[in-house]
Amino acid sequence: MNYISAGYFLVMPTPRKDYMDEKIVPETVLSVSSCLCKQYPDTSILWGNSEVKKARYMDQLGLSLNTVQLFEQWIEEHRNTGDVLFPQVFSSLHSAQDFLNRFLIQHPGIRIISIGLPERYKSDFLEDIELFSSKNPEPYGVEKMLLQHHQPGIEGAKKVGYEVLGFDSGSFHSYLCNGLERDFRQHFNFSPNRFGLIDSIEEADRYSDYCNALGEETESVLWLPWGIFEHKRSK
């Protein structure tokens, strides 16, 4: 299957949320939805107006004042070159690895994740976001990546599954944000893998169709099956 790359993300897996069904969802969840898993860097804090939030964020990451300055300088420089796209998408594996090794090496749980949209869904995705482009004339990072039509750099990467995601204002909602694992189990005998992801594209297609048919019962987004790939951390 051909995928189109939507970028690279630095993601911290999260413990299963209280609202998730513990009989279905594993103890730890890996998701590119920022509703569920923390992503790095959090540009909403870095480019926000609150110095208090920024200081607290840097303290949580264990960064010194000098490193914080280098951290912000790196992001600004790489934003200008297109290596970092808004809100928190890396356009290449190299830039994601470089940032991780420079500033977050002390957090071994962070994963390098890339996502790929099956090529047959590209036109559906672009048509959907075009409906809302007047609200945000500057494309978000995921949109820019798909418009460039890069094939994902999956050589050496491990495909860990598929996630049913809905794109909204630069980031994603996951089927897990809505407790839809219960619906999937009831209607399709759903059983996620150890990451909380879906093993086959056939299943992910089926679940995406189901989510879209729900209409206003979920977020007003186009639900699609996205391939999730994990890359080894370089040393």
C-alpha positions in Angstrom: 0.0 0.0 0.0 1.2 3.5 -0.8 1.2 6.1 2.0 1.7 9.9 1.9 3.7 11.2 4.8 2.0 13.7 7.1 5.1 14.2 9.2 7.0 13.1 12.2 6.0 13.5 15.9 7.7 13.1 19.2 5.2 11.4 21.3 5.1 10.2 24.9 2.8 7.1 25.4 0.2 7.7 28.1 -1.5 5.4 30.6 -5.1 4.4 29.7 -7.5 7.2 30.6 -10.2 6.6 33.2 -13.0 7.0 30.7 -11.6 4.2 28.4 -12.9 0.7 28.8 -10.2 -1.3 30.6 -11.6 -4.6 29.2 -10.7 -3.4 25.7 -8.0 -0.8 25.8 -4.4 -1.8 26.9 -2.8 -0.2 30.0 -0.6 2.1 27.8 -1.8 4.0 24.7 0.2 5.3 21.8 -1.6 8.0 19.8 -0.8 11.0 17.6 -3.8 12.8 19.1 -2.6 15.5 21.5 -5.8 15.0 23.4 -4.3 11.7 24.6 -0.5 11.8 24.4 1.9 14.6 25.0 3.8 15.8 22.0 7.1 17.7 21.9 7.8 20.6 21.6 4.5 22.2 22.8 4.6 25.3 20.6 1.4 26.7 22.1 3.4 27.3 25.3 6.6 28.4 23.6 4.9 30.9 21.3 2.3 31.9 23.9 2.3 35.0 26.0 2.7 33.4 29.4 6.2 33.3 30.8 4.9 31.5 33.8 3.6 28.6 31.7 6.9 28.6 29.7 9.0 28.4 32.8 6.9 25.6 34.3 7.1 23.7 31.0 10.9 24.0 30.8 11.2 22.9 34.5 9.1 19.8 33.7 11.5 19.0 30.9 14.5 19.5 33.2 16.1 22.1 31.1 18.6 24.7 32.3 18.2 28.4 31.4 21.0 28.2 28.9 19.5 25.1 27.3 16.1 26.8 27.1 17.7 29.6 25.1 19.3 27.0 22.7 15.9 25.1 22.6 14.0 28.2 21.5 16.8 29.2 19.0 16.8 25.8 17.5 13.0 25.8 17.0 13.0 29.3 15.5 15.8 28.5 13.0 14.2 25.2 11.9 10.8 26.8 11.6 12.3 29.2 9.1 13.8 26.3 7.1 10.6 24.3 7.2 12.0 21.5 9.4 9.5 22.3 12.1 5.9 23.0 11.0 3.0 24.4 13.1 1.9 23.3 15.6 4.4 20.5 16.3 5.2 18.5 13.2 8.7 17.7 12.0 9.1 17.5 8.3 11.9 14.9 8.4 13.2 12.1 10.5 16.5 13.8 10.8 15.1 17.0 12.4 13.0 15.0 14.8 16.0 12.9 15.9 18.2 15.9 16.1 15.8 17.8 18.4 15.2 14.7 20.6 18.9 14.1 21.0 19.8 17.7 21.8 17.0 18.5 24.2 15.0 15.5 25.3 17.6 12.7 25.6 16.8 12.5 29.3 13.3 11.3 28.5 13.7 7.7 27.2 10.0 7.1 26.9 9.5 9.6 24.1 8.9 7.8 20.7 9.6 9.0 17.2 6.4 8.4 15.3 5.5 9.2 11.7 2.1 9.0 10.2 1.0 8.1 6.6 -2.3 8.5 4.9 -3.2 5.8 2.4 -2.9 7.5 -0.9 -6.5 6.8 -2.0 -7.7 9.1 0.8 -5.6 12.1 -0.1 -8.3 13.9 -2.2 -10.9 13.3 0.4 -8.7 14.8 3.1 -7.8 17.9 1.0 -11.4 18.5 -0.1 -12.5 18.3 3.6 -9.9 20.8 4.8 -10.6 23.2 1.9 -14.0 23.7 3.4 -12.4 25.3 6.4 -9.4 27.0 4.8 -11.0 30.4 5.0 -10.7 30.2 8.8 -7.0 29.4 8.5 -5.5 30.6 5.2 -2.0 29.3 6.2 -1.9 25.5 6.0 -1.1 23.6 9.1 2.0 21.3 9.1 0.0 18.1 8.3 -1.6 19.8 5.3 1.7 21.0 4.0 3.2 17.6 4.2 0.4 16.0 2.3 0.4 18.7 -0.3 4.1 18.0 -1.0 3.1 14.3 -1.5 6.2 12.8 0.1 6.3 9.1 0.5 7.0 8.4 4.2 10.5 7.4 5.2 9.4 4.0 6.4 12.6 2.1 5.7 13.8 0.8 9.0 10.6 1.9 10.7 8.2 -0.5 12.3 4.5 -0.2 11.4 2.7 -0.4 14.8 -0.8 -0.2 13.5 -3.5 2.1 12.2 -5.4 4.8 14.1 -8.8 6.2 13.2 -8.1 10.0 13.3 -10.0 13.2 12.6 -8.0 16.3 11.6 -9.1 19.5 13.3 -7.3 22.9 13.4 -3.8 21.5 13.0 -4.1 18.4 15.3 -6.0 15.2 15.6 -8.9 13.6 17.5 -8.7 9.9 18.0 -11.5 7.3 18.1 -10.3 6.8 21.7 -11.1 10.4 22.6 -14.8 9.5 22.1 -14.9 6.1 23.8 -15.6 4.5 20.5 -13.7 1.3 21.4 -17.0 0.2 23.0 -19.0 0.7 19.8 -16.3 -1.1 17.8 -16.4 -4.0 20.2 -20.2 -4.2 20.1 -20.5 -4.0 16.3 -17.3 -5.5 15.0 -15.8 -7.6 17.9 -12.9 -5.1 18.0 -9.7 -6.0 19.8 -6.9 -3.4 19.6 -3.2 -4.3 19.7 -0.9 -3.6 22.6 -0.5 0.0 21.6 -4.3 0.6 21.4 -4.0 0.7 17.6 -5.7 -1.3 14.9 -3.8 -4.1 13.1 -5.3 -4.1 9.6 -6.3 -1.5 7.1 -9.5 -3.4 6.4 -10.6 -3.0 10.0 -9.5 0.6 10.1 -11.5 1.4 7.0 -14.5 -0.2 8.5 -14.2 1.7 11.8 -13.6 5.0 9.9 -16.8 4.5 7.9 -18.6 3.8 11.2 -17.3 7.0 12.8 -18.3 9.1 9.8 -21.8 7.7 9.8 -22.2 8.8 13.4 -22.3 12.5 12.3 -22.8 14.9 15.2 -22.4 12.2 17.8 -18.6 12.8 17.5 -16.5 15.8 16.5 -17.3 17.4 13.2 -14.3 15.9 11.4 -13.6 13.5 8.6 -12.5 10.2 10.2 -9.8 8.4 8.2 -7.4 5.4 8.8 -3.8 6.6 9.3 -0.8 4.3 9.3 1.4 4.7 12.4 5.1 4.0 12.2 7.7 4.0 14.9 11.4 4.9 14.2 14.4 3.9 16.3 16.0 6.7 18.3 19.5 7.4 17.0 22.4 7.8 19.3 
